[in-house]
Every structure is written in structure tokens, then in C-alpha cells.
Amino acid sequence: MSAAPLGGTGESTAAPLRVGTRGSLLALAQTHDIAARFAGVVEIVEISTKGDVDRSPLSQLGGTGVFVSALRDALLGGEIDVAVHSMKDLPTLPQEGIRLAAVPVRNDPRDALVARDGLQLKTLPKGAKVGTGSPRRKAQLLHARPDLDVVDIRGNITTRMNRALAENADLDAVVLAVAGLNRGGFSDRVSEALSTAEFLPAPAQGALGIETRDGDERSLAAVAGVDDPVTAACAAAERIVLRGLEAGCAAPVGAFARADGDTVQIDAAAYALDGSRSIRASRKGAVADAADLAADLVAELLDGGAKELVG
């Protein structure tokens, strides 16, 4: 664990707000960006998680909570006051003593193809090797292009990009989140941003979840200014789909809720890992009813056999 100060100039008698994050380039970038908008002086605290240390495939690690548990332990143990997560990594069930205090405005939710020579999905040669650590992305790639050779990869964002872009690259392309590339300063590496019409993102992809200890009014007040209620409602609806299907964050499930004024449309799908089958459903209604719409959508997916695909 390491710490770095962040915040305004001048002296302050108040203790700094200790903001915990994973130590990856991407996690640090998104945490520094959002923490600069918290009230008061901030101290960034880096914490290593199981998902950072163990390079086994996420499906073997269990997926749920592998990037979150150490941060939550530090929060409950009083080592930090706030934890910043990629919201798609958060377990869908709440943890006693911890409160989801803020969900900032969402970054781009789409997946991105990062490919050699600027290739796009439709121009990748037959049998092209495409890397991803996500079962959902693998299923979607194979659904769109059954001829691809989809390879399981892990590593930080630069390691994964280099598998396709370095001189000694062993892959033709990798699939990453547009939001991560944006936050890491790698927007120019995107060969193609994949449409959500065909590639539904992971539930809450592109959103951040900011947690505090329940009842810690100082920390709650410090982060309250970054909360966006519409993003929070959309992300919560997507996570209801994940929870309703009893699927972890690494499951082959996509969900995306987008608001237009007071109206929201929620699309969700479950996929067979080999891309051979998918079940998709949609709902549209008032943003205020997003949670109920998501629950109805779950029922339709389950009636269509989604549990067999994600179980």
C-alpha cells in the first residue's frame, strides 16, 4: 500500500480524505481524476487486490469481488475513508457497513477493438487471433465472427494493447473498454468502437462506484458533489439484470440502460460462451421506473432460457 497527496494548496487542520484505489495505471488515472473533484484535501492510497496479483483467468478466480474485496477490507478497517471502483467490478449484493455514496457521470460504455494496422471487426482476416479476458466479449466476438480465434489474456491495459500493437505482437487485435482507454490517455489506439446494438457492454461498464463507510458523514459529504442520479439509476438497473440472472461480473451477460430526458431504454442479453446462441430483451419507460423495468426484463430473459447460458 502506498499513498500520494492530492488536493488544493494551503494548510488545513482537517485530516486528508484517504481515497483507496487499485494501483494499476487505469485505476490510478480514474481515481486521480474523480478525487480532484472531492471536497477538501485528498490523499490517494494504493491497495493491491487479488485480481491484480493472481493472473489466472477471471472465470477461474470467480470474477466477483476479486478487484474489490481488499479495498472494502481497508475501508471497513479504517485504513481509507473512500474507495473508488470501476463499477462493473462491484458485487451486486451490498456489504454490511459500506455505502455506495456516489456514481459520477458515466464515461463511454462501449467496447473497443484495438487492432494492428487499424483493422476493424469486419476487416480482420479469417482466423485472426483476438485477445480478451472477458467471457462476455468472447461470446459476442464469436457470435459476430465465428471464424475468429479468441484468446484468453490478462494483464494491465498497456500489456494487453501491446499484444496486438507491439513489433513482436502475437495477436491481431484485443478488445478493451473505451472508457479505460479514454481515462488512460490511449483514445488514439481505438481501431473501432463497437456499437452497443451488437456488443452490449458489461453492466455498469464505464461508470465508477464510490463507496464510504455507512454513517461516515464527513466522507459522504466530501464525495456527494460528484454523484449523478441518472447515471446511478441506469447503472443500478443494469446491475439488477446481473443479480437477477445470478451471474457474476465475469459472466457472459451484457446490459445497457440509456436515458433520454425522463425516459430510459434498457437492453440486456445472455450469451452461450461459444457464441452459438444468445437471448436478448428490451424495456422502455420512465427513468423513475428503471428498477422495475430491469426486473421485468430479467423475467423475460429467464423465461427464454438465459439461466442455462450463464449458469
C-alpha positions in Angstrom: 0.0 0.0 0.0 1.3 3.5 -0.9 -0.1 7.0 -0.6 0.2 10.2 -2.6 -1.3 13.6 -1.7 -3.8 15.3 -3.9 -5.8 18.4 -3.4 -5.8 22.2 -3.0 -2.9 24.3 -1.8 -2.6 25.9 1.6 -2.6 24.5 5.0 -5.6 22.7 6.5 -6.2 21.5 10.1 -8.5 18.7 8.9 -7.1 15.3 8.2 -7.0 14.5 4.4 -9.6 12.3 2.9 -7.9 9.0 2.3 -9.1 7.6 -1.0 -8.3 4.0 -1.8 -7.7 2.6 -5.3 -6.0 -0.3 -7.1 -2.5 0.6 -8.1 -2.9 -0.1 -11.9 -2.3 2.8 -14.3 -6.0 2.8 -15.2 -7.3 2.7 -11.7 -4.9 5.5 -10.6 -5.9 7.6 -13.6 -9.6 7.4 -12.9 -9.1 7.9 -9.2 -7.0 11.0 -9.5 -9.5 12.4 -12.0 -12.5 11.9 -9.8 -10.8 12.6 -6.4 -9.7 16.1 -7.7 -13.5 16.9 -7.5 -14.0 15.8 -3.9 -14.3 18.4 -1.2 -11.2 19.1 0.9 -7.7 17.8 0.7 -7.3 14.2 -0.6 -4.7 11.5 -0.1 -4.5 8.7 -2.6 -3.8 5.3 -1.1 -2.9 2.4 -3.4 -4.1 -1.1 -2.4 -3.2 -4.4 -4.1 -6.2 -6.7 -4.8 -6.4 -10.4 -5.6 -7.2 -9.6 -9.2 -4.0 -7.6 -9.5 -1.7 -10.3 -8.1 -3.3 -13.5 -9.5 -3.1 -13.7 -13.3 -5.4 -16.7 -13.6 -8.4 -16.2 -15.9 -11.2 -14.3 -14.3 -13.5 -17.2 -14.8 -11.2 -19.3 -12.6 -10.8 -16.6 -10.0 -14.5 -16.4 -9.6 -14.8 -12.9 -11.0 -17.0 -11.4 -8.4 -15.1 -9.2 -5.9 -11.6 -10.0 -7.0 -10.8 -6.3 -7.6 -12.9 -5.1 -4.7 -12.5 -7.1 -1.5 -9.1 -5.7 -0.5 -10.4 -2.1 -0.9 -13.5 -2.9 1.1 -11.5 -4.5 3.9 -9.3 -1.4 4.0 -12.4 0.8 4.2 -14.0 -1.2 7.0 -10.7 -1.4 8.8 -10.3 2.4 8.8 -7.2 2.4 6.6 -9.1 4.5 4.0 -12.2 6.7 4.0 -13.3 6.3 0.4 -12.9 3.5 -2.1 -13.1 4.2 -5.9 -14.0 1.2 -8.0 -14.8 0.5 -11.6 -18.5 -0.1 -11.0 -18.6 -3.2 -13.2 -16.3 -4.9 -10.7 -18.6 -4.4 -7.7 -20.6 -7.4 -6.5 -24.3 -6.8 -7.0 -25.2 -7.5 -3.3 -24.5 -4.8 -0.7 -21.9 -5.3 2.0 -22.8 -4.6 5.6 -21.2 -1.4 6.8 -20.5 0.0 3.4 -22.5 2.5 1.4 -22.5 3.3 -2.3 -22.1 7.0 -1.8 -21.8 8.3 -5.4 -21.9 7.3 -9.0 -20.3 10.0 -11.2 -21.3 10.8 -14.8 -20.5 7.8 -16.9 -17.7 7.6 -19.5 -18.2 5.9 -22.8 -19.7 2.5 -22.1 -18.7 0.8 -25.4 -16.1 -1.9 -26.0 -13.2 -1.0 -28.3 -11.3 -3.1 -30.8 -7.5 -2.3 -30.7 -6.0 -3.9 -33.7 -2.8 -4.0 -35.8 -2.9 -1.8 -38.9 -6.2 -0.2 -37.8 -8.2 -3.2 -38.7 -11.9 -3.3 -37.8 -14.0 -6.3 -36.8 -15.3 -6.8 -40.4 -11.8 -6.5 -41.9 -10.0 -8.8 -39.6 -8.8 -11.8 -41.7 -10.3 -15.2 -41.2 -8.8 -17.0 -38.2 -7.5 -13.7 -36.8 -6.3 -14.0 -33.1 -8.3 -11.6 -30.9 -7.5 -11.3 -27.2 -9.8 -10.7 -24.3 -10.1 -11.8 -20.7 -13.9 -11.4 -20.7 -16.3 -14.4 -21.3 -18.9 -11.9 -22.5 -16.6 -10.3 -25.1 -15.5 -13.8 -26.2 -19.1 -14.8 -26.7 -20.0 -11.7 -28.6 -17.0 -11.8 -30.8 -17.7 -15.4 -31.8 -21.4 -14.6 -32.3 -20.4 -11.9 -34.8 -17.4 -13.7 -36.3 -17.4 -17.4 -35.6 -14.2 -17.7 -37.7 -12.1 -15.8 -35.2 -9.6 -17.4 -32.8 -10.4 -15.7 -29.5 -7.5 -16.0 -27.0 -7.8 -15.5 -23.2 -5.5 -12.8 -21.9 -4.8 -10.9 -18.7 -2.6 -8.0 -17.7 -2.7 -4.2 -17.4 -4.0 -2.1 -20.2 -0.6 -1.5 -21.8 0.3 -5.1 -21.7 -2.9 -6.1 -23.4 -2.6 -3.4 -26.1 1.0 -4.4 -26.8 -0.2 -8.0 -27.5 -1.7 -6.5 -30.7 0.4 -3.3 -31.4 4.0 -4.1 -30.5 6.6 -5.1 -33.1 6.6 -8.6 -31.6 2.8 -8.8 -31.3 1.3 -12.3 -31.1 -2.3 -11.2 -31.7 -4.2 -9.3 -34.4 -6.4 -7.4 -32.0 -7.6 -7.1 -28.4 -10.9 -5.9 -27.0 -10.8 -3.3 -24.2 -13.3 -0.8 -22.7 -13.4 2.6 -24.4 -13.7 4.2 -21.0 -10.4 2.7 -19.8 -8.6 3.8 -23.0 -10.0 7.3 -22.6 -9.0 7.5 -18.9 -5.6 6.1 -19.6 -4.8 8.5 -22.4 -5.0 5.9 -25.1 -8.0 7.0 -27.1 -5.9 7.2 -30.2 -5.4 3.4 -30.1 -9.0 2.6 -30.8 -9.4 1.0 -34.2 -13.2 0.7 -33.8 -15.6 1.5 -31.0 -18.1 -1.4 -31.1 -21.7 -0.5 -31.3 -23.9 -1.3 -28.2 -26.5 -2.5 -30.7 -24.4 -5.6 -31.3 -21.9 -5.6 -28.4 -23.9 -4.9 -25.2 -21.3 -3.8 -22.6 -20.9 -5.3 -19.2 -23.4 -4.0 -16.6 -22.2 -0.6 -15.4 -19.2 -0.5 -17.7 -17.8 3.0 -18.0 -19.2 4.0 -14.6 -17.4 4.5 -11.3 -18.7 3.4 -7.9 -17.6 5.4 -4.9 -18.0 3.7 -1.5 -17.7 5.0 2.0 -18.4 3.6 5.4 -22.0 3.7 6.3 -22.6 6.6 8.7 -19.3 8.4 7.9 -21.0 11.8 7.3 -17.7 13.6 6.5 -16.8 11.2 3.7 -20.3 11.1 2.4 -20.4 14.9 2.2 -16.9 15.1 0.5 -18.0 12.9 -2.4 -21.6 13.9 -2.7 -20.9 16.6 -5.3 -19.8 14.1 -8.0 -22.9 11.9 -7.9 -25.1 11.8 -11.0 -28.6 10.4 -10.3 -29.3 9.5 -13.9 -26.1 7.5 -14.2 -26.7 5.9 -10.9 -30.3 4.8 -11.9 -29.0 3.4 -15.2 -26.1 1.5 -13.7 -28.3 0.2 -10.9 -30.8 -1.1 -13.5 -28.0 -2.9 -15.4 -26.8 -4.5 -12.1 -30.3 -5.7 -11.3 -30.1 -7.7 -14.6 -26.8 -9.2 -13.4 -28.2 -10.0 -10.0 -31.5 -11.3 -11.3 -29.7 -13.8 -13.5 -27.5 -14.8 -10.6 -24.4 -14.1 -12.7 -21.0 -12.7 -11.6 -19.2 -9.8 -13.2 -17.3 -12.2 -15.5 -20.4 -13.9 -16.8 -21.4 -13.7 -20.5 -24.1 -11.1 -19.8 -24.4 -7.7 -21.3 -26.8 -4.9 -20.2 -27.1 -1.2 -21.1 -29.5 1.4 -19.9 -29.5 4.8 -21.6 -31.6 7.8 -20.6 -33.2 10.4 -22.9 -34.8 13.0 -20.7 -37.2 11.3 -18.4 -37.2 8.1 -20.5 -34.9 5.1 -20.3 -34.3 2.1 -22.5 -32.7 -1.0 -21.1 -31.3 -3.7 -23.3 -29.8 -6.9 -21.9 -28.6 -10.3 -23.2 -27.1 -13.6 -22.1 -24.8 -15.5 -24.4 -23.5 -19.0 -24.9 -19.7 -18.9 -24.4 -19.1 -20.3 -27.9 -21.3 -17.5 -29.4 -23.7 -20.0 -30.9 -26.8 -18.7 -29.0 -28.0 -15.5 -27.4 -31.2 -14.4 -25.6 -31.9 -10.6 -25.7 -34.7 -8.5 -24.3 -35.5 -4.7 -24.0 -37.7 -2.5 -22.0 -38.5 1.2 -22.2 -40.2 3.5 -19.7 -39.7 6.3 -17.2 -36.2 6.7 -15.6 -38.0 6.6 -12.2 -39.2 3.1 -13.0 -35.8 1.8 -14.2 -35.5 -0.8 -11.4 -38.9 -2.3 -12.1 -38.2 -2.3 -15.9 -35.0 -4.2 -15.2 -36.8 -6.7 -13.1 -39.4 -7.3 -15.8 -36.5 -7.7 -18.3 -34.9 -10.3 -16.1 -38.1 -12.3 -16.0 -38.3 -12.3 -19.8 -34.7 -13.5 -20.1 -35.2 -16.3 -17.6 -38.3 -17.4 -19.5 -36.2 -17.5 -22.6 -33.7 -19.8 -21.0 -31.0 -17.3 -20.0 -30.1 -19.3 -16.9 -28.9 -22.2 -19.0 -26.4 -19.9 -20.7 -24.9 -18.1 -17.7 -25.2 -20.9 -15.1 
